[in-house]
Amino acid sequence: MSDEQWSEVVKNNEMINDVLLKLGERLEHLEKYVQALPTPDKTMYRPPNHEDYLNIKENYDLIYKRIEALENGMQETE
């Protein structure tokens, strides 16, 4: 290989290295962002007329309990 070809190979390897370093930095930023996203157990909601905040599961449990109570109440009046 000539000196000119070697310098071209070195230059190309340096460009590839720079791209890989930048991809690594972007991946690190994405990982930090994803870790900071709220998960369902961290998402809290306080329903009207309630003192406590509920996570998603507790909120769904409350909703279904109220729906069931409504359905049962409607069946009793039929």
N, C-alpha and C positions, 0 to 999 in steps of 0.2 A: 504494500500500500504506500502511496506517495504521501508526502507531508501535507499536501493540500487535501487529500481524502481523509487523513487522520484529523485534521482540524475541522473538517465538516462533520465527522462522526462525533467529535468532542462537543461541537456546537449543538448538534441535534440532541445528544445526551443531556446537556445542560438545560435545553428547552423542555425536554421530557421531565427532568427532575423538577424544574420550576412548576410545571403543570401539576405534578403529583403533590408537591408541597401545598399549592393553593387548594387542591381538592381536599387534602387532609385538613386544612384550616376550615374550609366550608363545612366539612363533615362534623368537625368539632363544634362549630356554631349551631348546626342543626341538632346535634345530640343535646346540647344545653337547652335549646328552645323546646324540644320535645319533652325533656325532663321537667321543664317549668309549666307545661300545659296541665290544667286541672283535670284530674281523673274523676269519674263519677262519685267516688267516695269522698272527694274533697269539694264537690260542688254542693253548696248548701243553699237552701231556700226556706224562707219563713212564710208559711201559708197565712192568709188573713185570719185574724182572731186567734192566733197561736203565739205563745211566748217563745217557744224554742225553735231553733233552726233545724231542718231535717235534711239528711243527705238524700240522694236520688232514690235509694231503696226504700227508706222510711217514707218518703213522699208518695211513691207508688203504692206502698202498703196502705197508706191513709186514703188515697184516691180509691183504690179497689174496695176498701172497707166501706167507704161512703157509698159507692155505686151498689155494692151488695145490699146495704141497708135500704137504699132507695128501691131496688128491685124487690126485696122482700116485703117492703111496705106496700108496694103496688100490688103484689100478689095477694096480700091479705085483704085488700079492698075489693078484689074481683069477686 
